[in-house]
Amino acid sequence: KIMSETEDQQLEGFVGDLHRDFILKKAIEKKERFEYWATQHMRVSGIYWGMTALDTLNHLSDMEDLSKVAQFVLSCQNEDGGFGGNVGLDSHLLYTLSAIQVLYMVDGVDGINLDGLVEWVASLQNDDGSFSGDKWGETDTRFSYCAVSSLSLLKRIDAINTEKAIDFILRCQNFDGAFGVNPGAESHAGQSTYLIKSYTYI
């Protein structure tokens, strides 16, 4: 349990059941709805967000047949080793991390093509220690976090050059102490959180 009964009682006025019902309804959203197609490219991350929200509300057990969740997420792994946001979409680090996290939650990690995944993540590290999000080459400290977190979860952090990864992270720190998306970019609370976590994983 994420929240104890005492903590539940302290959240007076918090309509947890309505949040649960909303998330479960989205899980079976009809394909004729616009929202279904507008979010199809991020389906794997949507599953992760929904499941963690349910887990926080102590209602993850309300999801039916988690084996189907594992089956769907595993079907999003591509031949290059990475995961796309949905079946048949290009691999990206954002959705790859979400896929790994979901598969841990549903005991589906053993179904991953592990060697292919590790090799793909490692291939996205650039000479300066940064990571591209996918084969198209965009760099962002979010992708450093996704790469490091993914490999840390899989206990394969040794597959990348950690010294270069740390060096890149430190070069993204600004005079105010926070971090940006790249060296010299403005500080952002989200990026700072990502990079502090990345540093601790390494």
N, C-alpha and C positions, 0 to 999 in steps of 0.2 A: 504494500500500500504506500502510495505517495503521501497522502494526507491521512492523519489519524481521525478518529471520530470526534475528538475534542477540537481539532483544527477545523473539521467540517462545520461544527456548531458555531465556531467563531466567525465563519463566513456568513453572517446573518444577511439575508437578502440576496445571497448568491444563488442563482437558479441553475445549478449544475446539471439537473436533469434536462433542461431545455438545451444547454450546450451539447450534452450527449446526444440528444435526439437530432439536433441539427447536423452534427458530424456523421451520425449513422445514416441519415437521410442522404447526405452528399455522397456517401459510399455507394449508394445504389441509384444515383442520379440517372434519369432517363436520357438516352442518346439524342433525342430530338430537341433537347434544351440547348440554347446557345452557350450557356456556361460550360457544358460538358466539352464542347469542341474548342472553346476559347482557352481552356486549361489543359487540353490533351497533351501538350508538349512538356508539361511538368507533372504528369500523373504520378510518377514515382515519388517525387518530393511531397506531393499532396498527400499521398498515403502515409509518409513518415510524419508529417505535421498532424494529420488526423489521429494517428495511432498514439503519438506522444501526448496529445491533448486528452485523449480518452484515458491513457495510463495515469496522467496527472489527476484526473477526476475519479480514479479508481473504477473505471468502467471498460477497460480494455477487453475484459472477458465477455462483454456484450457483443463483440464482433464475432460473426459466425464464420466458421471454417477458415482459420488462419492459414491452412495449407494452400488454399486458393490464392491467398496474398503472396505466399512464397513462390508459387508456381508462376504467377503473373510477373513478379519482379525478376525472377530468374530468366524469364523469356525476353527481358529487356537488355540482357547482356549480349553485346555484339561480338562479331568474329575478331575484332581487334583487342578484345578483352575488357573494354570499358562498358558502362551502362548508359543507355539513352534515357530520356525522360518518359518514353513510352516505347512500345514495340516498334522496331524498324527505324527509330530516330537515331541520329548521330550520337556517339558517345561523348559525354561531358563530365568533368570532375564534380560539378554540383550534384548531378543526379547519381553519379557513382557512389558518392558518400552516402546519400540518402538510401540508395539500394542496400548498401552494406549494413547500415543502421537498422533498416526494416528487417533484413534477413536475420540479424542477430535477435531481434525481438520475436521472430516467429520460428526460430531454430532451423533456418534454412541456409545457413552459411556453407554447409558441406556441399551444397549444390553449385557453388560458384566455381568457374574455371579460374582457380586461384593464380596459377602461374601466368596465365594470359593477362589477368587483371593487374598483377604486380608489374609485369613488364610494360603494360600500357601506361600505368601511372608514372613509372620511372622515365618513360620516353618523353614525357611532357615537361621534364625539368630542363630549364635553359642553362646556358653557360654561366649566367650571372647568379644562378641559384634560385631564380624565380620559377614559377610554373605557368604554363599556358593552360587555359581551361579545356581546350580541345585541339584538334589538328589545325585549326585556323589561326592559332597563335596569339590570341588576346591574353595579356597578363594582368593579374590582379591579385592582391594579397589574399582575397577569398580563396583563390585556387591553391595557394600555398597551404592554407588551412585544410582544404578538402583533401589534398594529396597527403599531407602529413597525418591527418586524422584517419584517413582510409588505411594507410599502411600501418599505423599504430594499432588500429583495431585488428588488423590481420596479422600483427606481430611480424611485419616484414619491413620495418623502417630502415633496415640495413640496405634496402634496394636503391636508395637514393643517396646523393652526396649531402649528408646532413650539415657539414661545415659550411658549404655554399648556401644551403637553405637558411641557416642561422644568419650568415653574413647579409643575405638579402633582406631578411626580416629587420635586422638592426639598421640597415640603410634606409628603411622606410620610416624610422622614428624621427619626429620633428623636434624643434626647439622647445615645444610645450610639453614634451614627454609622450605624446600620443602618436599614432601611426596613421599613414595614408595608404591608398591603394597601390602606390608605386613610390620610389624615392622622389622626394620633392613635392608630392601631392599633399593637399590639405589634410589635416587630421580628422579622423572620424571615429566615433565611439565604437561602431560596429567592427571596423577594421582593427582597432586596438584590441578588442575582445578576441577576434580571430587569431591575431598574431601572438598574443600572450598565451593563449591555449596551445598554439602551434609550438611555441618555444618550450612549454612544459612537456609536450609529447615527445619532443626530440631529446 
